[in-house]
Amino acid sequence: MAKVNGTNFALFRASDDEIIGHSNSCSLTIGADLPDSTTKDSNGFTEVIAGIRNAQFSASGLIRYGDPLNYTELADYVLQRTLVEFYIETGTGSNFQGSGFITNASQTGALESTADFSIEMEIKLLLIYDNPIWGQNDYITWATTAINWNNA
């Protein structure tokens, strides 16, 4: 299995291809609920069925208010309950694209240290693309086309 440099794993805002400024750590968690479907015919083993899926994204980094996508803007997404469209590049050929709500944005300033931020996002929609042949600007074109089609 190929090793992946963590620097290549990053979250971008889809509307303008902006990366979360000065982020130094990020994590994507994908899960599924597995409801119990055990019966007397299960031969003593637990059986489950595929249930509701969920995904969360978290990131942390250094605060620099001059970045195009900075802590202040991320906190505004929480306060205004804004659905954020995003994409995640992994550096492995598989990319994620979707939308979600930022559920938590915090900043910390310790004595004699850099100011840090952290965010958490609850993902509403997540699509996985292996080796996409288009650029993210094409994604913006298609997203705009979908909006224009819905408004027609």
C-alpha positions as CSV (number, residue, x, y, z in Angstrom):
1,M,0.0,0.0,0.0
2,A,1.3,3.4,-1.0
3,K,2.1,5.9,1.8
4,V,0.2,9.2,1.5
5,N,1.8,12.5,2.6
6,G,-0.7,14.2,5.0
7,T,0.1,17.5,3.3
8,N,-1.9,16.3,0.3
9,F,-5.0,15.7,2.3
10,A,-6.9,19.0,2.4
11,L,-10.4,20.6,2.5
12,F,-11.4,23.2,-0.1
13,R,-14.5,25.3,-0.5
14,A,-16.1,24.3,-3.8
15,S,-17.4,27.8,-4.8
16,D,-13.9,29.3,-5.2
17,D,-11.3,26.5,-4.7
18,E,-10.1,28.1,-1.5
19,I,-8.3,25.8,1.0
20,I,-8.8,26.2,4.7
21,G,-6.0,28.7,5.4
22,H,-3.0,27.4,7.4
23,S,-4.6,24.1,8.4
24,N,-2.1,21.6,9.7
25,S,-4.3,18.7,10.5
26,C,-7.5,17.2,9.1
27,S,-9.6,14.1,9.5
28,L,-12.4,12.5,7.6
29,T,-14.6,9.8,9.3
30,I,-17.2,7.8,7.5
31,G,-19.4,5.4,9.3
32,A,-22.6,3.4,9.2
33,D,-25.3,2.3,11.7
34,L,-25.8,-1.4,11.7
35,P,-29.2,-2.3,13.1
36,D,-29.4,-5.8,14.7
37,S,-31.3,-8.3,12.6
38,T,-30.5,-11.4,14.7
39,T,-33.1,-14.2,14.7
40,K,-33.4,-17.7,16.0
41,D,-32.1,-18.8,12.6
42,S,-28.8,-16.9,13.1
43,N,-27.0,-20.0,14.6
44,G,-25.9,-18.1,17.6
45,F,-24.2,-15.2,15.7
46,T,-25.2,-11.6,15.6
47,E,-26.6,-10.5,12.2
48,V,-26.8,-6.9,11.1
49,I,-28.2,-5.0,8.1
50,A,-26.7,-1.9,6.5
51,G,-28.3,1.2,8.0
52,I,-27.9,5.0,8.0
53,R,-24.5,6.3,6.9
54,N,-22.8,9.3,8.4
55,A,-19.6,11.3,7.9
56,Q,-17.7,14.0,9.8
57,F,-14.8,16.1,8.9
58,S,-12.5,18.0,11.3
59,A,-9.6,20.3,10.8
60,S,-7.3,22.4,12.9
61,G,-4.6,24.9,12.1
62,L,-3.0,28.2,12.7
63,I,-5.1,31.4,12.7
64,R,-4.3,34.0,10.1
65,Y,-7.2,36.4,9.5
66,G,-5.8,37.4,6.1
67,D,-6.5,34.0,4.6
68,P,-9.4,33.9,2.1
69,L,-11.0,31.1,4.1
70,N,-10.2,31.8,7.7
71,Y,-11.6,31.2,11.2
72,T,-13.9,34.2,11.1
73,E,-15.6,33.0,7.9
74,L,-15.9,29.4,9.3
75,A,-17.5,30.7,12.5
76,D,-19.9,32.7,10.4
77,Y,-21.0,29.5,8.7
78,V,-21.9,28.1,12.1
79,L,-23.8,31.3,13.2
80,Q,-25.7,31.6,9.9
81,R,-26.4,27.9,9.6
82,T,-24.9,27.9,6.1
83,L,-24.7,24.7,4.0
84,V,-21.1,24.5,2.8
85,E,-20.2,22.8,-0.5
86,F,-16.7,21.4,-0.4
87,Y,-14.2,18.9,-1.9
88,I,-11.4,17.0,-0.3
89,E,-8.2,16.2,-2.2
90,T,-6.4,13.2,-0.8
91,G,-3.3,13.0,-3.0
92,T,-4.1,9.3,-3.9
93,G,-6.4,9.8,-6.9
94,S,-9.6,9.5,-4.9
95,N,-11.3,12.8,-4.1
96,F,-14.4,13.5,-2.1
97,Q,-17.1,16.1,-2.9
98,G,-20.2,17.0,-0.9
99,S,-21.9,19.4,1.4
100,G,-22.4,19.8,5.1
101,F,-22.8,22.0,8.1
102,I,-20.0,23.3,10.3
103,T,-21.1,22.3,13.8
104,N,-18.2,23.7,15.8
105,A,-15.6,26.3,15.3
106,S,-13.2,27.2,18.1
107,Q,-10.1,29.3,18.5
108,T,-7.4,29.0,21.2
109,G,-4.7,31.5,22.1
110,A,-2.3,30.1,24.7
111,L,0.4,32.2,26.3
112,E,3.5,32.6,24.2
113,S,2.1,30.4,21.5
114,T,0.4,30.7,18.1
115,A,-3.4,31.1,18.0
116,D,-5.0,27.9,16.8
117,F,-8.4,27.1,15.3
118,S,-10.4,23.9,15.0
119,I,-13.6,23.1,13.2
120,E,-16.0,20.1,12.9
121,M,-18.4,19.5,10.0
122,E,-21.3,17.1,9.9
123,I,-21.5,16.0,6.3
124,K,-24.9,15.8,4.6
125,L,-23.8,14.5,1.2
126,L,-20.5,12.8,0.3
127,L,-19.5,11.5,-3.1
128,I,-16.3,9.7,-3.9
129,Y,-14.5,10.1,-7.2
130,D,-11.5,8.0,-8.3
131,N,-9.1,9.7,-10.6
132,P,-11.3,12.5,-11.7
133,I,-10.5,13.7,-15.2
134,W,-11.8,17.2,-14.7
135,G,-10.5,20.1,-12.6
136,Q,-12.4,21.7,-9.7
137,N,-13.3,24.6,-11.9
138,D,-15.3,22.2,-14.0
139,Y,-17.1,21.2,-10.7
140,I,-18.1,24.9,-10.2
141,T,-19.4,25.0,-13.8
142,W,-21.6,21.9,-13.3
143,A,-22.8,23.1,-9.9
144,T,-23.8,26.5,-11.4
145,T,-25.5,24.6,-14.3
146,A,-27.5,22.6,-11.8
147,I,-28.6,25.8,-9.9
148,N,-29.5,27.5,-13.1
149,W,-31.5,24.4,-14.2
150,N,-33.4,24.4,-10.9
151,N,-34.2,28.1,-11.2
152,A,-35.5,27.8,-14.7
